[in-house]
Amino acid sequence: MVERSVWYKLPDELMERVLALLPLSSVLSCRCVCKQWNSLLKSNSFLDLWGEISPRNLWFLVYHTHFSVAAFSPGAHRWNNLPLYEWCSLDPTQVLLLASSGGLLCFRNRSSDHPTLIVCNPVTSSQRVLPLMSQIREIDIVGMVADKDSDYYQILVTGTTEPASSESITELYDSRTGRWTYHCRSSEEFLQFWFVVHAIWYDGFFYCLATPVNTSQGYRLIAYDMENRKWMDLNVKMPSGDLRCLSLVICRGRLLLTGKIVEDYITRNICIWELIWGSLEWVEIGSMPDYILKDIHSPHSILVQCQGHGDLLCFSTHRGWQSILYNLLDRSWEWVPENNACGGSQCQAIGRNNLVGLPYEPSLSARV
């Protein structure tokens, strides 16, 4: 056993480096040891060092209740039921979780008259209420990207001035300036959404799917070019079949599409496609084995959602709160253990809108 006095003799720089190598949960516990450690672990020098050398810890945010968000950690292979709303000082009945990037979460208030976005770092219990957008009153698309090296983030919103409007407006928030900037207008049919769609970021573009609800041409892959400030239809032919519950994910520079193929109201397959950038076509790279599909056995009305990060895809359904991981490297499937903290009838009674479907990497150094 190391004597307590030894720790007090260590230089702050050495103590910071030792503590920065601890898992996030241990760092939070160490803050309660004494006032000196609490001050040290909240200092800018420690937060910057932690961001550089700390072990990475990705969580898949799967679903939420009125009290917490159920997050699965593939590294630790366990669930974390996070009181995110309490950490962010938010009322879960008054906000919606829309996006995640760089250790930050983006919420919006439920008011349809003046939508307000709130950016939070749950780990540090810090938040920023963003100023009102200059023109948008109805939000259709939201995308978020954080630059960890330069310590800033941007949020893209496309929407309209009123529900009946056929003209879409795009605005961009930049944390460096603390204000919204008008980007463009468009009357394209594929931008007229009936619900909020999450856009994902990759290499200068935000990507999302236009759905059959808002376009007569069925599902469409669309992208926003940040440099040229315009939305465009990439004219990518979608996979054949009756597609349902499609999800778009980025994994190590690969743009992937997942979804159900339905025949006669029965889910016949759950497939994974990859976009071939050169030819702009979807190529199937995997599908769920029959024995797993049989266990899920979801009719077309049951929502299956997918999120991805690194080499992993996480498929979840709100029926029984089943989740399963797919490894893109070895093409293996693995059931996620049951979340005992939110099991049973109470959890199963929660509606399909409680699925979250966002990857989240908790961070002590991400600033709102």
Disulfide bonds with the S-S distance in Angstrom:
none
